[in-house]
Amino acid sequence: MGNRLAASTSPYLLQHADNPVDWWEWGDEALAEARRRDVPVLLSVGYAACHWCHVMAHESFEDPATAALMNERFVCIKVDREERPDVDAVYMEATQAMTGHGGWPMTVFATPEGEPFFCGTYFPPRPMHRMPSFQQVLSSVGQAWETRRAELRSSAASILQQLGERSVVAGGTQPPGEPELAAAVEALAADFDAARGGFGGAPKFPPSMVLEFLLRHSARVGDARALALAEGTLEAMARGGIYDQLAGGFARYSVDAEWVVPHFEKMLYDNALLLRVYLHWWRLTGSPLGRRVAEQTGDFLLAELRTPEGGFASSLDADSEGEEGRFYVWTRDQLSSVLGDDDGDWAADLLGVTPQGTFEHGTSVLQLLEDPADDERWASVRTRLLAARAERVRPGRDDKVVAGWNGLAVAALAEAGILLQRSDFVEAAGAAAELVIGLQSRGGRLLRTSRDGVAGTSAGVLEDYADLAEGLLALLAATGDARWLEAAAELLDTAVELFAADDGGFYDAPPDSGLVRRPRDPLDGPAPSGQFALAGALATYAAVTGRTQAREVAERALGVATLVAGRYPRAGGWGLAVGEALLAGPLEIAVVGEPADPRTVELHRAALAATSPGVAVVRGAPGDDRVPLLQDRPLVDGEPAAYVCEGFACRRPVTSPAELRRLLDELGAHPSAVGEPPSDRVVIE
């Protein structure tokens, strides 16, 4: 039988369109149907790149007998957590409260009003490991609804009351200052894995936001230990199996503490964030590895995730041909068959391909154990292995375009495009911004997703407005096109209006989301929290426009980062990074000159190469007054010029990159080490 998912713009929901389950999409109609039939809701939440979601789908949702039981007893609703993070957040909070853990697939039973009374994650088709089978769960819940309905409703009401009574730490009025930021470094050093990089034990997720904080802190105060923490992690990840040594791009996480074996799915947000972090590492230290990884990750985004419409797809699956990682792993024999015995043995030793394997079935995940002694040989080996791998069955791609994650990609590519002199990166960033603004904007409000040039129906959440604004401001800095400032201003004004709470914090969902509880989490997850992301975008916007009120809103939103800095800084990395920007700035650099003039180009690149986290850069032609920082900024003796202002005081304009670097050095803005070899390092033992 078919179901109602066939018209969805979510690839995850489309994967279930041919299930014998009579699925509904989340919405008022589905809940109304549950009330009409007087049956509970069965809510199943997952996402396209989720391995165990696929397993449960194959075992249960494709099974006619299980589907018949689901259809008879429940109104079944399928949710893509990436499309509806607000729905996911509400029911994940309930799941964690009831079970002590969470994850996907998430399975929730709720009243027809959407109030949860029984939650779980994966359920097997047969009882195993003290877990009941999914059919047993369906029968038990269905029978309980018939015989103990009042008890279930009372339980649901109690759960919602308890969740409502939980205090959400939204923050106060003070952003993190010197003591809190120093305490965060201390706490991170105590949690650092000196032998293998990263923080804590297995599994290890790329700590993108924490790394950005550490790099900014090092740049601002010259803290060698903060830099060592970041570098130890960045190098370990770049050489490990979590990074695709052939084509670039990072997997979701490492299942071990050594970064060897990843969970192979690749997410847009991870790669956008990591591209920017590796770019900043190179900018700060001149690390060749940082530059290579940043550029290859940008290439990965354009080659693997770019959609025909110009946006960026959400993810690549972990599986191909029904096996996780099959596309990426190798045996020594496979290397030799592609490369010949000599190059095969050389590559196997270089890439950590062992006779017994580091993964499953004797296969190995490719690592880069050391820098190749012969660059030409490595280039040849890499090219041939890529060609051979291209003949394999590729992992599936979730090609929906998420507004916020595209904003992260826009920011990274725009900045990288200027610093790496890759005009294709800047062009791709502009095209993605055009798509999202043009297709996913309705009456001043954002829609979260689109696919194949068709906008979805889900309302944008806070991270969509904040991350997209961040990307547009980075595009403004890269291109000088004032329309990006205008679009960012509209997004930020709308975000503050829609999502602000009374205590200086922000909700994650708009007020008209229709959920049983309005979700709110100010701390980072795998991507920056919406609240911290909004604070960062507002801080940049305030520097570019002079709107002090925007900075004040940003400062209040960072109060929670102040509270977690010394206790759990890994939950507040982006807030701490924004705190570094507030302490270091605003340091405004306005570059004025004809865009095609090489002197303007070099001045502009020198401005963006400044490592101070408080720098805000704009560029424009003479007489362009659409950006406040560019107003009344003429050429100097007919030459392009850079105007540098700090603390409402401006220095004499300069006309050469060397002069600009000297001036920034005087201001403590630590000019970039790009092009210089890395110098003294601290080793954390």
ChimeraX attribute file (.defattr): number of C-alpha atoms within 10 A of each C-alpha:
attribute: neighborCount
match mode: 1-to-1
recipient: residues
	/A:1	9
	/A:2	13
	/A:3	16
	/A:4	16
	/A:5	23
	/A:6	15
	/A:7	10
	/A:8	15
	/A:9	22
	/A:10	24
	/A:11	21
	/A:12	27
	/A:13	25
	/A:14	16
	/A:15	15
	/A:16	23
	/A:17	21
	/A:18	18
	/A:19	21
	/A:20	20
	/A:21	28
	/A:22	24
	/A:23	28
	/A:24	21
	/A:25	18
	/A:26	17
	/A:27	13
	/A:28	13
	/A:29	11
	/A:30	19
	/A:31	23
	/A:32	14
	/A:33	17
	/A:34	22
	/A:35	16
	/A:36	10
	/A:37	13
	/A:38	15
	/A:39	20
	/A:40	27
	/A:41	26
	/A:42	28
	/A:43	24
	/A:44	23
	/A:45	26
	/A:46	24
	/A:47	24
	/A:48	26
	/A:49	24
	/A:50	17
	/A:51	21
	/A:52	17
	/A:53	21
	/A:54	20
	/A:55	16
	/A:56	18
	/A:57	15
	/A:58	14
	/A:59	16
	/A:60	21
	/A:61	22
	/A:62	16
	/A:63	15
	/A:64	14
	/A:65	13
	/A:66	18
	/A:67	19
	/A:68	14
	/A:69	15
	/A:70	25
	/A:71	15
	/A:72	13
	/A:73	21
	/A:74	24
	/A:75	27
	/A:76	24
	/A:77	22
	/A:78	21
	/A:79	23
	/A:80	20
	/A:81	20
	/A:82	20
	/A:83	27
	/A:84	19
	/A:85	20
	/A:86	25
	/A:87	23
	/A:88	21
	/A:89	19
	/A:90	19
	/A:91	26
	/A:92	24
	/A:93	15
	/A:94	26
	/A:95	23
	/A:96	14
	/A:97	15
	/A:98	16
	/A:99	12
	/A:100	10
	/A:101	13
	/A:102	20
	/A:103	15
	/A:104	19
	/A:105	23
	/A:106	22
	/A:107	22
	/A:108	23
	/A:109	25
	/A:110	24
	/A:111	23
	/A:112	22
	/A:113	15
	/A:114	22
	/A:115	25
	/A:116	29
	/A:117	24
	/A:118	20
	/A:119	21
	/A:120	23
	/A:121	22
	/A:122	19
	/A:123	23
	/A:124	18
	/A:125	18
	/A:126	13
	/A:127	13
	/A:128	10
	/A:129	7
	/A:130	6
	/A:131	14
	/A:132	14
	/A:133	16
	/A:134	20
	/A:135	20
	/A:136	16
	/A:137	15
	/A:138	18
	/A:139	14
	/A:140	12
	/A:141	21
	/A:142	21
	/A:143	13
	/A:144	14
	/A:145	19
	/A:146	12
	/A:147	11
	/A:148	12
	/A:149	15
	/A:150	12
	/A:151	13
	/A:152	20
	/A:153	17
	/A:154	11
	/A:155	16
	/A:156	21
	/A:157	16
	/A:158	15
	/A:159	18
	/A:160	17
	/A:161	11
	/A:162	12
	/A:163	16
	/A:164	12
	/A:165	9
	/A:166	8
	/A:167	7
	/A:168	13
	/A:169	17
	/A:170	25
	/A:171	22
	/A:172	18
	/A:173	19
	/A:174	17
	/A:175	25
	/A:176	27
	/A:177	15
	/A:178	12
	/A:179	11
	/A:180	21
	/A:181	23
	/A:182	16
	/A:183	16
	/A:184	29
	/A:185	22
	/A:186	18
	/A:187	17
	/A:188	23
	/A:189	17
	/A:190	12
	/A:191	15
	/A:192	21
	/A:193	20
	/A:194	17
	/A:195	13
	/A:196	16
	/A:197	24
	/A:198	29
	/A:199	22
	/A:200	14
	/A:201	16
	/A:202	14
	/A:203	15
	/A:204	21
	/A:205	23
	/A:206	24
	/A:207	23
	/A:208	26
	/A:209	24
	/A:210	27
	/A:211	29
	/A:212	25
	/A:213	30
	/A:214	28
	/A:215	30
	/A:216	29
	/A:217	26
	/A:218	22
	/A:219	28
	/A:220	20
	/A:221	16
	/A:222	13
	/A:223	17
	/A:224	18
	/A:225	18
	/A:226	26
	/A:227	24
	/A:228	21
	/A:229	26
	/A:230	25
	/A:231	25
	/A:232	20
	/A:233	22
	/A:234	25
	/A:235	18
	/A:236	22
	/A:237	25
	/A:238	23
	/A:239	22
	/A:240	25
	/A:241	30
	/A:242	31
	/A:243	30
	/A:244	24
	/A:245	22
	/A:246	19
	/A:247	17
	/A:248	21
	/A:249	29
	/A:250	29
	/A:251	26
	/A:252	24
	/A:253	25
	/A:254	23
	/A:255	18
	/A:256	14
	/A:257	19
	/A:258	22
	/A:259	27
	/A:260	23
	/A:261	25
	/A:262	27
	/A:263	22
	/A:264	28
	/A:265	24
	/A:266	25
	/A:267	22
	/A:268	25
	/A:269	23
	/A:270	24
	/A:271	28
	/A:272	27
	/A:273	25
	/A:274	26
	/A:275	30
	/A:276	25
	/A:277	25
	/A:278	29
	/A:279	25
	/A:280	28
	/A:281	28
	/A:282	24
	/A:283	24
	/A:284	26
	/A:285	23
	/A:286	20
	/A:287	23
	/A:288	16
	/A:289	18
	/A:290	23
	/A:291	22
	/A:292	16
	/A:293	27
	/A:294	29
	/A:295	24
	/A:296	18
	/A:297	25
	/A:298	26
	/A:299	18
	/A:300	18
	/A:301	23
	/A:302	19
	/A:303	11
	/A:304	16
	/A:305	23
	/A:306	18
	/A:307	18
	/A:308	11
	/A:309	14
	/A:310	21
	/A:311	32
	/A:312	30
	/A:313	24
	/A:314	24
	/A:315	27
	/A:316	22
	/A:317	24
	/A:318	27
	/A:319	23
	/A:320	16
	/A:321	13
	/A:322	12
	/A:323	11
	/A:324	19
	/A:325	24
	/A:326	20
	/A:327	19
	/A:328	22
	/A:329	20
	/A:330	24
	/A:331	22
	/A:332	22
	/A:333	17
	/A:334	16
	/A:335	22
	/A:336	17
	/A:337	12
	/A:338	16
	/A:339	20
	/A:340	13
	/A:341	14
	/A:342	10
	/A:343	17
	/A:344	20
	/A:345	17
	/A:346	18
	/A:347	23
	/A:348	24
	/A:349	16
	/A:350	18
	/A:351	22
	/A:352	21
	/A:353	26
	/A:354	17
	/A:355	13
	/A:356	13
	/A:357	17
	/A:358	20
	/A:359	18
	/A:360	14
	/A:361	9
	/A:362	15
	/A:363	22
	/A:364	26
	/A:365	27
	/A:366	27
	/A:367	26
	/A:368	21
	/A:369	13
	/A:370	11
	/A:371	11
	/A:372	15
	/A:373	9
	/A:374	8
	/A:375	10
	/A:376	10
	/A:377	14
	/A:378	17
	/A:379	13
	/A:380	13
	/A:381	20
	/A:382	17
	/A:383	14
	/A:384	16
	/A:385	18
	/A:386	14
	/A:387	12
	/A:388	15
	/A:389	17
	/A:390	11
	/A:391	9
	/A:392	13
	/A:393	12
	/A:394	17
	/A:395	23
	/A:396	17
	/A:397	19
	/A:398	21
	/A:399	24
	/A:400	27
	/A:401	35
	/A:402	27
	/A:403	30
	/A:404	28
	/A:405	27
	/A:406	28
	/A:407	31
	/A:408	31
	/A:409	30
	/A:410	33
	/A:411	32
	/A:412	28
	/A:413	36
	/A:414	29
	/A:415	28
	/A:416	26
	/A:417	21
	/A:418	23
	/A:419	22
	/A:420	16
	/A:421	12
	/A:422	16
	/A:423	15
	/A:424	16
	/A:425	25
	/A:426	22
	/A:427	18
	/A:428	22
	/A:429	30
	/A:430	24
	/A:431	17
	/A:432	24
	/A:433	27
	/A:434	17
	/A:435	20
	/A:436	26
	/A:437	19
	/A:438	10
	/A:439	17
	/A:440	25
	/A:441	18
	/A:442	12
	/A:443	5
	/A:444	12
	/A:445	17
	/A:446	26
	/A:447	24
	/A:448	29
	/A:449	28
	/A:450	25
	/A:451	20
	/A:452	13
	/A:453	18
	/A:454	13
	/A:455	19
	/A:456	20
	/A:457	15
	/A:458	18
	/A:459	22
	/A:460	27
	/A:461	27
	/A:462	30
	/A:463	26
	/A:464	28
	/A:465	29
	/A:466	31
	/A:467	31
	/A:468	32
	/A:469	34
	/A:470	30
	/A:471	30
	/A:472	33
	/A:473	33
	/A:474	28
	/A:475	28
	/A:476	26
	/A:477	29
	/A:478	25
	/A:479	21
	/A:480	24
	/A:481	19
	/A:482	21
	/A:483	14
	/A:484	23
	/A:485	23
	/A:486	15
	/A:487	17
	/A:488	25
	/A:489	19
	/A:490	15
	/A:491	25
	/A:492	23
	/A:493	14
	/A:494	17
	/A:495	26
	/A:496	20
	/A:497	11
	/A:498	19
	/A:499	19
	/A:500	20
	/A:501	13
	/A:502	7
	/A:503	13
	/A:504	20
	/A:505	28
	/A:506	26
	/A:507	22
	/A:508	26
	/A:509	26
	/A:510	20
	/A:511	12
	/A:512	9
	/A:513	17
	/A:514	12
	/A:515	17
	/A:516	14
	/A:517	18
	/A:518	18
	/A:519	20
	/A:520	23
	/A:521	17
	/A:522	27
	/A:523	23
	/A:524	22
	/A:525	15
	/A:526	16
	/A:527	22
	/A:528	25
	/A:529	25
	/A:530	28
	/A:531	30
	/A:532	33
	/A:533	29
	/A:534	30
	/A:535	29
	/A:536	28
	/A:537	27
	/A:538	31
	/A:539	29
	/A:540	28
	/A:541	23
	/A:542	19
	/A:543	25
	/A:544	26
	/A:545	15
	/A:546	15
	/A:547	14
	/A:548	14
	/A:549	12
	/A:550	21
	/A:551	22
	/A:552	18
	/A:553	19
	/A:554	31
	/A:555	26
	/A:556	19
	/A:557	29
	/A:558	31
	/A:559	24
	/A:560	27
	/A:561	34
	/A:562	25
	/A:563	20
	/A:564	23
	/A:565	27
	/A:566	19
	/A:567	15
	/A:568	15
	/A:569	27
	/A:570	24
	/A:571	22
	/A:572	27
	/A:573	30
	/A:574	29
	/A:575	37
	/A:576	33
	/A:577	25
	/A:578	31
	/A:579	33
	/A:580	28
	/A:581	24
	/A:582	25
	/A:583	15
	/A:584	21
	/A:585	21
	/A:586	24
	/A:587	25
	/A:588	24
	/A:589	29
	/A:590	28
	/A:591	35
	/A:592	29
	/A:593	28
	/A:594	17
	/A:595	18
	/A:596	9
	/A:597	11
	/A:598	12
	/A:599	18
	/A:600	25
	/A:601	19
	/A:602	14
	/A:603	27
	/A:604	31
	/A:605	19
	/A:606	22
	/A:607	29
	/A:608	23
	/A:609	22
	/A:610	26
	/A:611	25
	/A:612	29
	/A:613	27
	/A:614	25
	/A:615	25
	/A:616	27
	/A:617	27
	/A:618	29
	/A:619	30
	/A:620	27
	/A:621	20
	/A:622	19
	/A:623	14
	/A:624	19
	/A:625	14
	/A:626	14
	/A:627	20
	/A:628	15
	/A:629	25
	/A:630	24
	/A:631	15
	/A:632	11
	/A:633	21
	/A:634	21
	/A:635	19
	/A:636	14
	/A:637	8
	/A:638	9
	/A:639	16
	/A:640	27
	/A:641	28
	/A:642	32
	/A:643	22
	/A:644	25
	/A:645	20
	/A:646	17
	/A:647	9
	/A:648	9
	/A:649	8
	/A:650	13
	/A:651	11
	/A:652	10
	/A:653	22
	/A:654	21
	/A:655	21
	/A:656	17
	/A:657	20
	/A:658	12
	/A:659	15
	/A:660	24
	/A:661	21
	/A:662	15
	/A:663	19
	/A:664	21
	/A:665	14
	/A:666	11
	/A:667	15
	/A:668	15
	/A:669	23
	/A:670	22
	/A:671	24
	/A:672	24
	/A:673	19
	/A:674	20
	/A:675	12
	/A:676	14
	/A:677	11
	/A:678	14
	/A:679	9
	/A:680	8
	/A:681	11
	/A:682	14
	/A:683	13
	/A:684	15
	/A:685	7
